[in-house]
Amino acid sequence: MDSYFSQKNSFTEINKHLFETCMLTALFISAKYYEKDSRGPTAKDIEMISQSKYRSKEIISMESQMLRALNWDLMIKTPADYVDLFINQGVLFSND
């Protein structure tokens, strides 16, 4: 979500509904990205959980907008990713 808003290059005021839709969509994309073994939530699940406040069409449309704005580049490395890599490679140990 942070990456998406930083790509917008606009500091115009965003209404609450758009912000919350973006937030739910970011969680939706993240769940799809990280859930490898189990079934993640669908857009319909989000609509049902939000009691139809956020429609599945809105979520899917926002997902498309966000992915296009980010050029489908979802791999943003954090320091924690590098620490995990070094621990798995034996360079660092979990008690370091």
URVENPE-V98365 format. One record per pair of residues at least 6 apart in sequence whose ideal C-beta (glycine too) atoms are under 6 Angstrom apart, sorted by the first residue. I is the first residue (numbers start at 1). GAP is how many residues later the second one is. D is the distance in whole Angstrom. If there is no record, write none. Layout:
BEGIN
i	gap	d
I	GAP	D
I	GAP	D
END
This chain:
BEGIN
i	gap	d
1	21	6
1	22	6
1	25	4
3	67	6
4	62	5
4	65	6
7	62	5
21	33	6
21	37	6
21	41	5
24	22	6
24	30	6
25	34	5
25	37	4
25	38	5
25	41	6
28	31	6
31	9	4
31	10	6
32	8	5
33	41	6
43	13	4
43	16	4
43	17	5
44	12	5
46	13	6
47	8	6
47	9	5
86	6	4
END
